[in-house]
Amino acid sequence: MFDAAKVAEDMRIWWENGSGDKFILEQGVNGITTWSTWNETKVVKLMRSNYVRLKARENETIGEVDRAKCVMPMPTKLHSRASRVS
């Protein structure tokens, strides 16, 4: 069963506050956390590369990608922090 909230959480993706099609990704290399802003097209491609379905299945109104985007949080503290780091 598809869990949209788990996809968003596992991929470490958040909506960027006040920006309809921008997302913040948390990335880590060698124990160092970085934040980057991605546009919607690139986020969709990232999700698709992780086998998240774009098209809705039979008897569903939206696909998994859109379901995952609908549950992505918009934390104010994260937005402020990411703006300083980017």
C-alpha positions in Angstrom: 0.0 0.0 0.0 1.3 3.4 -1.0 2.1 5.7 2.0 2.4 9.3 0.7 3.6 10.7 4.0 6.3 8.1 4.3 7.6 9.0 0.7 7.8 12.7 1.6 9.5 11.9 4.9 11.9 9.3 3.5 12.9 11.6 0.6 13.4 14.6 3.0 11.3 17.0 0.9 9.3 20.0 2.1 7.3 22.7 0.3 9.1 26.0 0.4 6.9 28.5 2.2 5.3 31.1 0.0 6.5 29.5 -3.2 4.0 27.3 -5.0 6.3 25.2 -7.1 9.6 25.2 -5.1 10.7 22.5 -2.7 13.5 22.2 -0.1 15.5 19.0 0.0 17.6 17.9 2.9 20.8 16.1 1.7 23.7 14.7 3.7 27.2 13.7 2.7 29.8 12.5 5.2 27.7 13.6 8.1 27.2 17.1 6.8 23.6 18.2 6.2 22.9 20.6 3.4 19.6 22.2 2.1 18.8 22.9 -1.5 15.8 24.4 -3.3 14.5 22.3 -6.2 11.7 23.2 -8.7 8.7 20.9 -9.0 9.8 19.3 -12.3 13.1 18.1 -10.7 11.3 16.9 -7.6 8.8 14.9 -9.7 11.8 13.3 -11.6 13.4 12.4 -8.3 10.3 10.8 -7.1 9.8 9.0 -10.4 13.4 7.7 -10.1 12.3 6.1 -6.8 9.4 4.4 -8.5 6.7 6.7 -7.3 3.9 6.6 -9.9 2.9 9.7 -11.8 -0.4 8.5 -13.3 -3.4 7.6 -11.2 -4.3 3.9 -10.9 -7.7 2.7 -11.8 -10.4 4.0 -9.4 -7.9 6.7 -8.1 -8.2 10.4 -8.8 -4.6 11.4 -8.5 -1.2 9.6 -8.9 1.3 8.8 -6.1 3.5 11.8 -7.0 0.6 14.3 -6.4 -0.5 12.4 -3.3 3.1 12.8 -1.9 3.2 16.5 -2.8 -0.2 17.0 -1.0 1.2 15.8 2.3 4.6 17.6 2.2 4.9 19.9 5.2 5.8 23.6 5.1 7.8 24.2 8.2 8.6 27.9 8.8 11.8 27.2 10.8 13.1 24.9 8.0 12.3 27.6 5.4 14.2 30.3 7.3 17.2 28.0 7.9 17.3 26.8 4.3 17.2 30.4 3.0 20.3 31.3 5.0 22.2 28.2 3.8 21.3 28.3 0.1 
